[in-house]
Amino acid sequence: MAITRKDFYVDSKDIKLLADALGRIPKNMPGLLEKAIYEEANVIFKESQLIVPVDTGALRASGFVHPPMKENNRTFVRVTYGGPAAHYALYVHENLYARHAAPTQAKYLETPLYRRIPVLIRNLATRINHRMKTQLPK
């Protein structure tokens, strides 16, 4: 039996870029981190929409990016599939033995997330810096 291994990394230089960007957010511009995370979650969602298996279309149509939430000094965004397809969304996602027409596949949400991890932190910093440049009063 093979054990699936998922490695991911975050470059420490990217963490510094994000920390610097977060430290420079003016008090009159709240929510920049939340907006950046939401935008990145939408990229992951769009990639997942390309590979989510389609039989009736209910599973694909059930995908949703939830608004940013804050909890215990953490900011997060949920990307979910389910709704009327909830009874089989998890099964379809986790069943590695099911056959799917290309390019659809199992792990339709996990795969795009893992693809984005190497650039996620840098992208958040870039998005925050861009918003600060374009939204600051001149």
Backbone as a chain_set.jsonl record, in Angstrom:
{"seq": "MAITRKDFYVDSKDIKLLADALGRIPKNMPGLLEKAIYEEANVIFKESQLIVPVDTGALRASGFVHPPMKENNRTFVRVTYGGPAAHYALYVHENLYARHAAPTQAKYLETPLYRRIPVLIRNLATRINHRMKTQLPK", "coords": {"N": [[0.845, -1.179, 0.0], [0.617, 2.152, -0.902], [1.71, 5.183, 0.542], [0.366, 8.318, 0.564], [2.033, 11.301, 0.064], [2.299, 14.659, 0.854], [4.054, 17.375, 0.274], [4.759, 20.714, 1.107], [5.901, 24.065, 0.817], [6.952, 27.201, 2.148], [8.482, 30.097, 1.269], [10.829, 31.801, 3.205], [11.543, 34.404, 2.597], [9.284, 35.32, 1.342], [7.498, 35.335, 3.455], [8.571, 37.406, 4.96], [8.124, 39.51, 3.155], [5.307, 39.591, 3.229], [4.886, 40.162, 5.951], [6.063, 42.694, 6.101], [4.361, 44.115, 4.35], [1.913, 43.881, 5.721], [2.568, 45.297, 8.018], [2.674, 47.875, 7.068], [0.123, 48.673, 6.454], [-2.181, 51.223, 6.424], [-4.161, 52.657, 9.061], [-6.538, 53.663, 8.153], [-7.283, 51.996, 6.156], [-8.681, 49.435, 6.532], [-9.113, 45.865, 6.321], [-7.575, 44.998, 4.159], [-5.994, 42.661, 4.162], [-7.984, 40.707, 4.378], [-9.339, 41.1, 1.941], [-7.308, 40.407, 0.147], [-6.852, 37.701, 0.781], [-9.354, 36.676, 0.123], [-9.379, 37.142, -2.652], [-7.291, 35.424, -3.468], [-8.4, 32.989, -2.691], [-10.473, 32.867, -4.508], [-9.071, 32.443, -6.875], [-8.089, 29.859, -6.44], [-10.565, 28.559, -6.281], [-11.559, 28.977, -8.916], [-9.73, 27.448, -10.372], [-10.367, 24.96, -9.325], [-12.924, 24.617, -10.327], [-12.443, 23.905, -12.925], [-11.637, 21.291, -12.791], [-13.389, 19.827, -11.233], [-15.407, 16.969, -10.986], [-18.073, 16.271, -13.291], [-21.299, 15.227, -13.467], [-24.189, 15.444, -13.214], [-23.975, 18.12, -12.949], [-24.614, 19.315, -10.592], [-22.738, 19.175, -8.497], [-20.565, 20.783, -9.364], [-21.946, 23.223, -9.578], [-22.49, 23.687, -6.94], [-20.275, 24.747, -5.755], [-18.555, 27.249, -3.842], [-17.236, 30.361, -2.752], [-16.731, 31.593, 0.321], [-17.367, 34.642, 2.162], [-14.671, 36.544, 3.694], [-13.683, 35.704, 7.029], [-13.19, 36.438, 10.498], [-11.632, 35.113, 13.323], [-10.644, 34.589, 16.559], [-8.272, 36.217, 16.24], [-7.495, 35.348, 13.742], [-7.645, 35.272, 10.231], [-9.668, 34.038, 7.68], [-10.802, 32.283, 4.735], [-13.339, 30.313, 3.439], [-13.593, 27.774, 1.025], [-15.961, 25.934, -0.509], [-17.708, 22.916, -1.457], [-20.817, 21.421, -1.986], [-23.83, 21.89, -0.672], [-26.824, 21.141, -2.321], [-25.565, 18.934, -3.274], [-24.181, 17.815, -1.23], [-24.257, 15.265, -0.07], [-22.694, 13.649, -1.661], [-20.399, 15.073, -2.331], [-18.014, 15.026, -0.731], [-17.378, 12.319, -0.951], [-16.872, 12.059, -3.737], [-14.692, 13.773, -3.915], [-12.739, 12.459, -2.383], [-12.494, 9.85, -3.374], [-10.208, 8.079, -4.869], [-10.209, 6.036, -6.656], [-12.243, 6.167, -8.451], [-13.302, 6.675, -11.815], [-12.816, 9.414, -13.927], [-13.772, 11.707, -16.467], [-11.303, 13.293, -18.36], [-10.587, 16.756, -18.048], [-11.308, 16.307, -15.416], [-11.263, 15.249, -11.942], [-10.645, 13.393, -8.868], [-9.994, 14.927, -5.684], [-10.441, 17.56, -6.349], [-10.56, 20.034, -5.118], [-8.492, 20.113, -3.294], [-6.16, 19.737, -4.876], [-5.822, 22.184, -6.501], [-5.369, 23.944, -4.346], [-2.964, 22.986, -3.178], [-1.279, 23.432, -5.348], [-1.103, 26.202, -5.325], [0.156, 26.928, -2.962], [3.066, 27.394, -2.911], [3.216, 30.009, -3.959], [1.409, 31.505, -2.599], [1.768, 33.147, -0.204], [3.5, 35.176, -1.134], [1.837, 36.219, -3.128], [-0.272, 37.26, -1.582], [1.084, 39.357, -0.249], [1.784, 40.908, -2.493], [-0.748, 41.593, -3.489], [-1.77, 43.115, -1.342], [0.125, 45.23, -1.222], [-0.311, 46.339, -3.77], [-2.984, 47.222, -3.565], [-2.659, 49.151, -1.567], [-1.105, 51.05, -2.909], [-2.827, 51.81, -4.988], [-5.115, 52.719, -3.717], [-4.533, 54.62, -1.841], [-4.958, 58.006, -0.849], [-4.011, 60.688, -2.957]], "CA": [[0.0, 0.0, 0.0], [1.402, 3.381, -0.99], [1.297, 6.282, 1.409], [0.396, 9.584, -0.158], [2.803, 12.321, 0.765], [2.104, 15.997, 0.313], [4.991, 18.354, 0.802], [4.615, 22.072, 0.641], [6.872, 24.941, 1.44], [6.749, 28.635, 2.068], [9.79, 30.754, 1.275], [10.918, 32.761, 4.31], [11.57, 35.764, 2.023], [7.881, 35.691, 1.093], [6.903, 35.648, 4.761], [9.039, 38.755, 5.298], [7.376, 40.44, 2.292], [3.951, 39.728, 3.753], [4.952, 40.859, 7.245], [6.321, 44.109, 5.795], [3.136, 44.684, 3.784], [0.925, 43.993, 6.798], [3.006, 46.347, 8.932], [2.513, 49.196, 6.45], [-1.285, 48.975, 6.155], [-2.662, 52.359, 7.207], [-5.368, 52.392, 9.869], [-7.725, 54.062, 7.401], [-7.513, 51.02, 5.088], [-8.874, 48.098, 7.121], [-9.643, 44.821, 5.453], [-6.749, 44.657, 2.996], [-5.628, 41.248, 4.235], [-9.177, 39.938, 4.076], [-9.577, 41.188, 0.498], [-6.253, 39.652, -0.536], [-7.126, 36.278, 0.993], [-10.554, 36.369, -0.658], [-8.975, 37.088, -4.055], [-6.525, 34.188, -3.657], [-9.349, 31.877, -2.594], [-11.203, 32.824, -5.77], [-8.183, 31.819, -7.869], [-8.143, 28.424, -6.141], [-11.894, 28.108, -6.662], [-11.659, 28.93, -10.382], [-8.966, 26.281, -10.813], [-11.121, 23.762, -8.937], [-14.069, 24.495, -11.223], [-11.988, 23.272, -14.165], [-11.358, 19.867, -12.612], [-14.422, 19.144, -10.441], [-16.163, 16.051, -11.844], [-19.414, 16.703, -13.67], [-22.235, 14.208, -13.917], [-25.416, 16.217, -13.425], [-23.654, 19.536, -12.826], [-24.968, 19.805, -9.254], [-21.538, 19.334, -7.688], [-19.873, 21.994, -9.831], [-22.778, 24.393, -9.254], [-22.546, 23.886, -5.49], [-19.042, 25.381, -5.28], [-18.784, 28.598, -3.327], [-16.194, 31.02, -1.963], [-17.405, 32.327, 1.389], [-16.704, 35.903, 2.518], [-13.652, 36.407, 4.742], [-14.134, 35.685, 8.421], [-12.156, 36.595, 11.514], [-11.921, 34.327, 14.514], [-9.459, 34.466, 17.424], [-7.138, 36.892, 15.612], [-7.165, 34.678, 12.49], [-8.493, 35.614, 9.093], [-9.73, 32.901, 6.767], [-11.864, 32.189, 3.735], [-13.672, 28.915, 3.142], [-14.044, 27.39, -0.303], [-16.699, 24.699, -0.243], [-18.61, 22.261, -2.398], [-21.82, 20.686, -1.225], [-25.207, 22.317, -0.915], [-27.656, 19.989, -2.648], [-24.684, 17.814, -3.618], [-23.366, 17.525, -0.047], [-24.211, 13.839, 0.244], [-21.643, 12.953, -2.393], [-19.253, 15.936, -2.624], [-16.826, 14.504, -0.063], [-17.073, 11.015, -1.549], [-16.267, 12.292, -5.05], [-13.387, 14.4, -3.689], [-11.778, 11.543, -1.758], [-12.421, 8.541, -4.027], [-9.125, 8.062, -5.857], [-10.387, 4.898, -7.553], [-13.294, 6.468, -9.428], [-12.822, 7.149, -13.118], [-13.397, 10.702, -14.313], [-13.377, 12.198, -17.783], [-10.291, 14.36, -18.285], [-9.553, 16.932, -17.026], [-11.859, 16.23, -14.066], [-10.528, 14.318, -11.084], [-10.818, 13.464, -7.421], [-9.136, 15.957, -5.087], [-10.688, 18.733, -7.182], [-10.319, 21.257, -4.348], [-7.175, 19.99, -2.669], [-5.101, 19.896, -5.876], [-5.532, 23.601, -6.758], [-4.81, 24.555, -3.14], [-1.552, 22.613, -3.066], [-0.537, 24.105, -6.431], [-0.95, 27.627, -5.023], [0.891, 27.169, -1.717], [4.375, 28.041, -3.069], [3.119, 31.433, -4.32], [0.309, 32.115, -1.857], [2.208, 34.212, 0.701], [3.988, 36.269, -1.978], [0.679, 36.824, -3.782], [-0.969, 38.085, -0.594], [1.869, 40.586, -0.084], [1.658, 41.687, -3.728], [-2.106, 42.148, -3.543], [-1.876, 44.163, -0.318], [0.923, 46.375, -1.672], [-0.989, 46.947, -4.919], [-4.165, 47.964, -3.075], [-2.207, 50.354, -0.858], [-0.663, 52.02, -3.924], [-3.923, 52.317, -5.818], [-6.22, 53.259, -2.937], [-4.109, 55.721, -0.975], [-5.238, 59.333, -1.406], [-2.799, 61.327, -3.495]], "C": [[0.893, 1.246, 0.0], [0.832, 4.423, -0.033], [1.431, 7.566, 0.604], [1.126, 10.61, 0.681], [2.575, 13.651, 0.069], [3.069, 16.94, 1.007], [4.598, 19.724, 0.283], [5.601, 22.935, 1.4], [6.42, 26.38, 1.289], [8.119, 29.258, 2.208], [9.808, 31.813, 2.382], [10.997, 34.198, 3.804], [10.143, 36.249, 1.746], [7.17, 36.049, 2.39], [7.311, 37.046, 5.184], [8.307, 39.798, 4.45], [5.965, 40.671, 2.832], [3.944, 40.476, 5.074], [5.188, 42.351, 7.027], [5.061, 44.793, 5.266], [2.085, 44.883, 4.866], [1.281, 45.125, 7.755], [2.805, 47.752, 8.388], [1.055, 49.553, 6.145], [-1.743, 50.136, 7.042], [-3.957, 52.012, 7.947], [-6.645, 52.751, 9.115], [-8.013, 53.117, 6.229], [-7.689, 49.616, 5.68], [-9.332, 47.102, 6.06], [-8.785, 44.446, 4.268], [-6.337, 43.192, 3.002], [-6.819, 40.381, 3.86], [-9.467, 39.938, 2.574], [-8.562, 40.358, -0.274], [-6.487, 38.149, -0.404], [-8.335, 35.843, 0.162], [-10.218, 36.242, -2.153], [-8.191, 35.809, -4.351], [-7.441, 32.967, -3.592], [-10.152, 31.747, -3.889], [-10.369, 32.22, -6.888], [-8.207, 30.298, -7.684], [-9.487, 27.847, -6.578], [-12.025, 27.974, -8.182], [-10.894, 27.737, -10.942], [-9.726, 24.997, -10.481], [-12.312, 23.546, -9.864], [-13.705, 23.807, -12.542], [-11.828, 21.767, -14.025], [-12.384, 19.129, -11.751], [-15.214, 18.229, -11.381], [-17.593, 16.532, -12.087], [-20.208, 15.492, -14.156], [-23.538, 14.93, -14.251], [-25.152, 17.718, -13.436], [-23.934, 20.096, -11.447], [-23.723, 20.045, -8.395], [-20.79, 20.602, -8.086], [-20.64, 23.248, -9.421], [-22.811, 24.683, -7.758], [-21.308, 24.571, -4.929], [-19.274, 26.828, -4.894], [-17.557, 29.094, -2.569], [-16.914, 31.904, -0.951], [-16.672, 33.635, 1.684], [-15.673, 35.675, 3.626], [-14.273, 36.475, 6.136], [-12.928, 35.888, 9.331], [-12.597, 35.822, 12.747], [-10.625, 34.17, 15.305], [-8.191, 35.014, 16.766], [-6.63, 36.169, 14.363], [-8.141, 35.139, 11.427], [-8.495, 34.43, 8.149], [-10.911, 33.027, 5.817], [-12.09, 30.708, 3.483], [-14.1, 28.8, 1.683], [-14.708, 26.034, -0.121], [-17.433, 24.198, -1.486], [-19.603, 21.493, -1.555], [-23.208, 21.134, -1.583], [-26.067, 21.108, -1.216], [-26.835, 18.75, -3.0], [-23.863, 17.348, -2.424], [-23.235, 16.038, 0.227], [-23.136, 13.098, -0.546], [-20.406, 13.8, -2.694], [-17.966, 15.395, -2.002], [-16.412, 13.162, -0.664], [-16.364, 11.195, -2.886], [-14.861, 12.875, -4.882], [-12.346, 13.383, -3.239], [-11.6, 10.215, -2.483], [-11.4, 8.561, -5.165], [-9.276, 6.935, -6.88], [-11.468, 5.13, -8.606], [-12.663, 6.985, -10.713], [-13.568, 8.44, -13.463], [-12.912, 11.069, -15.706], [-12.386, 13.342, -17.608], [-10.929, 15.683, -18.681], [-10.068, 16.797, -15.597], [-11.169, 15.131, -13.27], [-11.042, 14.386, -9.655], [-9.867, 14.549, -6.92], [-9.248, 17.28, -5.867], [-10.523, 20.051, -6.44], [-8.915, 21.247, -3.753], [-6.037, 20.253, -3.666], [-4.816, 21.366, -6.19], [-4.934, 24.314, -5.54], [-3.324, 24.244, -3.031], [-0.703, 23.234, -4.17], [-0.219, 25.563, -6.076], [-0.055, 27.898, -3.817], [2.252, 27.834, -1.935], [4.317, 29.538, -3.38], [2.102, 32.198, -3.474], [0.743, 33.303, -1.007], [2.692, 35.427, -0.099], [2.821, 36.978, -2.658], [-0.12, 37.701, -2.822], [-0.245, 39.412, -0.4], [1.714, 41.485, -1.304], [0.287, 42.343, -3.82], [-2.285, 43.293, -2.546], [-1.114, 45.404, -0.761], [0.246, 47.09, -2.841], [-2.2, 47.768, -4.466], [-3.741, 49.23, -2.337], [-1.782, 51.427, -1.853], [-1.83, 52.623, -4.681], [-5.048, 52.97, -5.031], [-5.821, 54.409, -2.021], [-4.45, 57.051, -1.618], [-3.933, 59.99, -1.844], [-2.704, 62.746, -3.03]], "O": [[1.811, 1.364, 0.812], [-0.38, 4.517, 0.161], [2.485, 7.853, 0.037], [0.858, 10.759, 1.874], [2.652, 13.748, -1.155], [2.911, 17.257, 2.186], [4.154, 19.863, -0.857], [6.07, 22.577, 2.481], [5.618, 26.718, 0.419], [8.839, 28.974, 3.165], [8.892, 32.63, 2.473], [10.568, 35.119, 4.499], [9.836, 37.431, 1.897], [6.34, 36.957, 2.422], [6.491, 37.798, 5.712], [7.913, 40.847, 4.959], [5.489, 41.805, 2.884], [3.09, 41.335, 5.296], [4.576, 43.18, 7.7], [4.73, 45.905, 5.676], [1.439, 45.929, 4.924], [0.399, 45.831, 8.244], [2.77, 48.717, 9.152], [0.787, 50.637, 5.625], [-1.696, 50.04, 8.268], [-4.739, 51.174, 7.497], [-7.712, 52.209, 9.403], [-8.882, 53.399, 5.404], [-6.922, 48.709, 5.356], [-9.876, 47.487, 5.025], [-9.216, 43.648, 3.436], [-6.333, 42.547, 1.953], [-6.674, 39.42, 3.104], [-9.802, 38.9, 2.003], [-8.914, 39.683, -1.241], [-6.334, 37.41, -1.376], [-8.331, 34.764, -0.431], [-10.715, 35.343, -2.832], [-8.411, 35.179, -5.385], [-7.269, 32.019, -4.358], [-10.472, 30.637, -4.313], [-10.913, 31.549, -7.766], [-8.331, 29.548, -8.652], [-9.541, 26.772, -7.176], [-12.543, 26.972, -8.676], [-11.355, 27.087, -11.88], [-9.725, 24.053, -11.271], [-12.668, 22.404, -10.154], [-14.558, 23.203, -13.192], [-11.874, 21.041, -15.018], [-12.259, 17.92, -11.558], [-15.644, 18.663, -12.45], [-18.23, 17.117, -11.21], [-19.836, 14.828, -15.123], [-23.938, 15.017, -15.412], [-25.996, 18.499, -13.877], [-23.543, 21.224, -11.145], [-23.669, 21.02, -7.646], [-20.424, 21.404, -7.227], [-20.042, 24.223, -8.966], [-23.126, 25.801, -7.35], [-21.286, 24.938, -3.754], [-20.064, 27.54, -5.513], [-16.92, 28.337, -1.836], [-17.616, 32.845, -1.321], [-15.462, 33.718, 1.472], [-15.789, 34.727, 4.402], [-15.242, 37.194, 6.379], [-11.797, 35.553, 8.976], [-13.757, 35.865, 13.158], [-9.627, 33.676, 14.78], [-7.16, 34.342, 16.742], [-5.479, 36.348, 13.965], [-9.319, 35.366, 11.701], [-7.439, 33.875, 7.846], [-11.867, 33.764, 6.058], [-11.137, 29.943, 3.331], [-14.866, 29.62, 1.176], [-14.083, 25.093, 0.367], [-17.728, 24.949, -2.416], [-19.243, 20.966, -0.502], [-23.719, 20.812, -2.655], [-26.054, 20.14, -0.456], [-27.364, 17.638, -3.018], [-22.934, 16.558, -2.593], [-22.195, 15.594, 0.712], [-22.71, 12.02, -0.133], [-19.446, 13.284, -3.266], [-16.939, 15.316, -2.676], [-15.223, 12.906, -0.859], [-15.352, 10.54, -3.137], [-13.946, 12.512, -5.621], [-11.194, 13.442, -3.671], [-10.623, 9.512, -2.22], [-11.695, 9.002, -6.276], [-8.541, 6.893, -7.867], [-11.582, 4.354, -9.555], [-11.625, 7.647, -10.692], [-14.786, 8.535, -13.309], [-11.776, 10.775, -16.075], [-12.605, 14.248, -16.805], [-11.755, 15.704, -19.593], [-9.351, 17.134, -14.654], [-10.576, 14.211, -13.832], [-11.771, 15.303, -9.279], [-9.024, 15.03, -7.677], [-8.27, 18.012, -6.016], [-10.361, 21.093, -7.076], [-8.24, 22.276, -3.722], [-5.06, 20.92, -3.327], [-3.653, 21.768, -6.149], [-4.085, 25.193, -5.692], [-2.515, 25.147, -2.815], [0.471, 23.532, -3.95], [0.816, 26.091, -6.481], [0.446, 29.013, -3.673], [2.578, 28.77, -1.205], [5.27, 30.262, -3.094], [1.957, 33.411, -3.625], [0.132, 34.368, -1.09], [2.34, 36.564, 0.214], [2.815, 38.205, -2.756], [-0.593, 38.77, -3.208], [-0.875, 40.469, -0.386], [1.531, 42.694, -1.163], [0.175, 43.514, -4.186], [-2.882, 44.318, -2.872], [-1.642, 46.513, -0.686], [0.236, 48.32, -2.89], [-2.407, 48.886, -4.939], [-4.389, 50.269, -2.466], [-2.077, 52.604, -1.647], [-1.825, 53.816, -4.985], [-5.857, 53.699, -5.605], [-6.686, 55.098, -1.482], [-4.253, 57.216, -2.822], [-2.898, 59.862, -1.19], [-1.754, 63.448, -3.377]]}, "num_chains": 1, "name": "protein.A"}
